[in-house]
Structure formats: structure tokens, C-alpha cells
Amino acid sequence: REMSPAEYEEFANLYRLVRVELNGLYELLAEKERDKYYGYFVAVTEYEKKIAEGVYNPDLDGVLKFD
């Protein structure tokens, strides 16, 4: 079934809360560890921007993969 507008809003709010919590954990990392995860942070942020702007295209942008 398709999600209702209220469910979309709830999902977006949950995602925002998780993102804020993850950022808080990131800030607690030692600088060496922050450097290690910085590329992941940038990739996810760019992905989110494309989604928000409605310009994400998996055929062109690919899928996020982290090894």
C-alpha cells in the first residue's frame, strides 16, 4: 500500500531525529575517527540534497555503496 501524507511526515520526522542523533555521535568521535567517516557524511549529504531537490537519478548517480 502507498503511504499516507501523515505517514510520510512521520517518516521524515523520524529520519531527521536519527540524523541529528548520528551527528551528535559523530561529534563525540576523536578527530582521527571523524576523518575516517567524513567521506561517508559528505556522500550521504549529497544524496539527501538530490532527493530533496527531486534530481536524484539512480541510473546516473548510482547507488550509495560503502566498502
For each residue, the residues with C-beta under 8 A, 3 or more apart:
1:
2:
3: 7 8 11
4: 7 8
5: 8 9
6: 9 10
7: 3 4 10 11
8: 3 4 5 11 12
9: 5 6 12 13
10: 6 7 13 14
11: 3 7 8 14 15
12: 8 9 15 16
13: 9 10 16 17
14: 10 11 17 18
15: 11 12 18 19
16: 12 13 19 20
17: 13 14 20 21
18: 14 15 21 22
19: 15 16 22 23
20: 16 17 23 24
21: 17 18 24 25
22: 18 19 25 26
23: 19 20 26 27
24: 20 21 27 28
25: 21 22 28 29
26: 22 23 29 34 37 41
27: 23 24
28: 24 25
29: 25 26 33 34 37
30: 33 34
31: 34 35
32: 35 36
33: 29 30 36 37
34: 26 29 30 31 37 38
35: 31 32 38
36: 32 33
37: 26 29 33 34 40 41
38: 34 35 41 42
39: 42 43
40: 37 43 44 66
41: 26 37 38 44 45
42: 38 39 45 46
43: 39 40 46 47 64 66
44: 40 41 47 48 64
45: 41 42 48 49
46: 42 43 49 50
47: 43 44 50 51 56 61 64
48: 44 45 51 52
49: 45 46 52 53
50: 46 47 53 55 56 61
51: 47 48 54 56
52: 48 49
53: 49 50 56
54: 51
55: 50
56: 47 50 51 53 61
57: 60 61
58: 61 62 63
59:
60: 57
61: 47 50 56 57 58
62: 58 65
63: 58
64: 43 44 47
65: 62
66: 40 43
67:
